[in-house]
Amino acid sequence: MKFLTSRLAWPGAIRQLATCTASMLALAAACVVTGGAAHAQTPQRGGTAVMVIGTDPLSLSPDTTNSVPDVDTSCLIYDALVRFGKGFAIVPSLAQSWTISADGKTYTFKLVKANWQDGKPVTSDDVKFTLLDISSKYGPRFAAAGKFIDTIDTPDAQTVVIHLKQPFGPFLFSLACEQNAAIMPAHILRGTDLLKNPAILTNPVGEGPFKVADWVRGDHLTLTRNPDYWMKDQPYLDRVVIRTIPDPSARILALRAGDVDFVVPDYMPLSAVQMLQKMPDFSVQQVSYPDSDIIILNTKDTKVPALTKPDVRRALYIALDRTFIHQKVYYGLGGVPLSSFDTRLWAYDPQIDYQKMYPYDPAKAKQMLDAAGYPVGADGTRFTVRLAFESDRPEWMESAQAIQRFWQAVGVHVVLVGADRPVILKQVYADYDFDATLQTYTTLGDPALGIARTYVTASIQKGTTFNNASQYSNPEVDKLFDAGRDASTQQARVPPYNQVQTILAQDMPVLNLHQAPQYAVASTRLHGLWQAANQQWWGSVWASK
């Protein structure tokens, strides 16, 4: 049957005394990258780089959202205690050094001397205020780490001592900007309505390499060089212009025409990756955390009672030819999922293999649906599912069409509900007005940070995005995720996570559709990119004249 006519570590828990120093920054700054190959060059000062995203940021805060445009933009304006190097190595940023106690419960950070963009110094009080009053309360990515903070001491302006209630494996990993841990100005934000403060929404006062010059909604955001940036001689660029181009084809046309220099990963259409890899004027790199393209099924507030039954959900999974979708929709890039845990993570259990457990078999899917009490009716269908997805995502329409045709082949009528990102986010996470939805969830490099939120009961938070929207609740799964999070070594974390994968392979409130690749592309006129596994170090980037 032809369905489509067109082409469709982190490093582990640290439990011993550890110290990292700012000398790593000097080493990193000495290495610039062009066309994916590292070699020493002398950075040139000046010039403008144009970055492109697909939709406007909702705010200019990296600490209160999971939204890609907000985080990608705001991490040029703010810095965090640490940042990620290649392979998600944790390297210094505002923290020039740190030590971790032998019991893994006390982290002591020494800060660099830096100023806010209004001239006031960045102090340990800013760190304490940020982590306790912003990141822990409003940061969906930092929420897990925030629950483990007991107290924070500030013995002097340059020293921060964080005491945890108990060891938390990925705590240091949680202190990067893209983890909702960018340090924000206490002297501006303390005592205000944070989520309505202009310094959060539109007029940030950061300590990062760039500051806001102007913002034309729906068109562009202009950032200019912070002349008082704490990192010597940086940033090299005078400006970074962040353009909003909703249409994927238009983004690539602008790139090839020289109007755009950098396409961020979430807005890089996979259909163009292989073409650009062959062109000498562009550098293409796979970056970001391992992401999962998933189908979230509404198991509670749904007009489709069938979706509350695990045997029906398993039948729907068997009805999907995931290999076909991988090859035709995603151009063979990324991978076919084998578990609820991405196979690129250290916590994946190789004993779980969805391709063997649930191979594509529409005949068997029909039998399972019959046995579950959903025979084909007089109209030729068993039940109807509304599938919600973002219409501005390049691969979502073709994914949705493939799902529709696979499921309709076994008698499940599918209504496609495509809309712009803000509409879908409200529909799914605020209103629960969906039966199934296509979403991409990042693993954030660790199950405790990026996977648990998809399944644990505590993550059922109506109105908050990218959490447990299926409303699945299993006390045993909750306990096992807690055990995997709390174990003192990576080795000890593995067994509970293996048990979680076994249970989820049966319950399946979420159908893992594809292991998403994340590619960024840049003009080779930009140098100093690709030093980081995720958010690029834009202070280090410079442009050929």
C-alpha positions, 0 to 999 in steps of 0.5 A: 500500500502506498501512503504518500505521494511526495517525499516525506552522556551526559558524563554521569553522576559525580560523587567524588570531590571534583574541581574545575577551573577557568583555565578550560575557558582559555583552552576553549577560546583558543580553538575556533571551528570552520566547516566542522574542522578545528584549527587555530585562527585569529578572530576578527572583530566586528560584523553582523551574524544573522540567525533564523528561528521559525516563530517569535519568542514569547518572552526573553527569559531562558528560565521560565519556559521550555520554548525553543525560540525563547531559550535560543534567543535569551541565552545570548543575553544571559550566562549561567554558572556552567555551560556545555562543551562538546559531548556535553562536557560541563565547563566554567562560565560565571562559575570560574571553579567549583568543588563537590563534597564527597557525599555529593550534597554540597556544591561550592562555586567561585564566581568570576567578576562580572557586571550586569548590563546596567553596570551593577556587579553580578554577585552570589545573591543573584545566584541564590535569588535566581535558583530559589525564586525563579528557576525552581519555581518557574523553570520546567527544565530546572524543576527536578533539580530545584526540588533537591535544593535545601539551602544556599549560602552566600558567604561573600559576593563571589562565593555560592554554597548550595546544599542539597537535601540528598545527592542528585546525579544531574545537578551540575548538568542542570546549571546551564542556561538552556536548563532554565538556570541562567543567572538573573538580576536580583536587584531588578526582579526581586519583589516583583511579579516575575512573569509580568516584569518587562525585564523578563518579557521584553527588556532584559538586563543580562550579563551575557555577551549581547544586549537587546537593541530592538525587537520588531515582533514577527520580523526580527530581534537585534542584539548588540555587543555588550562592551562590558562583557566579563569574558576578555575581548568577547564578543567579537561580533558587533551584532546578532540579528535573529530573524523570524521566518515561519516557512521552512523553504524560505529559511533555506532560500534566505540561507543560500542567498546569503541573507541568513548565516545560521539556522537553529536546530529546531527550525532546520528542515531535514529535507535540506540537510543532505543537500547542504552537507554537499555545499562548500559554503555551509557547515552542517552539524548535529547538535543538541540533546537527543530528542524524541518525536512522540505521539501523546495519547490523552488517556483521561480527558478524552472523548475517545474512551478507547485511548484509556486502554493499554491494549488499544494503545499497543494496537495503534503502535503496531499499526504504525510502520515506524521504519517507513516514517523514519525513511520517508518522512525523516530522510533516514536521519535520526533513528527508529525508537526501540523504547520509551528511553532514547537509545542514545542515552546511557539509561536505555535498556537493550532488553527492550526492543519495540521493533521486535516487541511491536513490529508493524503488523496491521492484521494483528492490530485489527485483531487486537482492536476487535478483542479490545471491544472496538469492532469496525462499525457500519461506517467502516470505522472503529472510533475517531481520533483528533491528531493535533500538531504544529503546522509550522514544523517541517516534518509534522504534516507528513508525519501526521498524514502517514499516521492518519493513513496507517491508522485508517488502514486498521479502521481508526478514523483520524482528523488532522488538527494542524495549527500554529504553535501557540494555538496547539500549545494551549489546546494540548497543555492548557485545555487538554482538548486533544485525543492525540498530539505530535510533540518533540520532547528533549531528553535533556541528556538525562532521564531525571530531567527530560523523560520523567516529566512525560510520565510521572504523576507530579508532572500532570500540571495543566497549563504548563507546557511539555509535561505529562499531557497524557495524564498517565498515572502509575504509582509504581512508575513514579517510585521507579523514576524517583529511585533512578533519580536519587541513586548515588551512582550512575550504575545504581540508577540503571536498574530502576530505569530498566524497570520503568522501560518494561512497564511503559512498554506495556502501558504505552501512554505515549507512542515513540515515533522517531528518534529525532536528529537535530541539525544546525547549519551555518555559513562558513563565513562564521568561525568559532561555532561548534564548540558546544554540544547544544547552545553555541558560544556566541561570544566566541563567534566571529565573521570573515570580512 
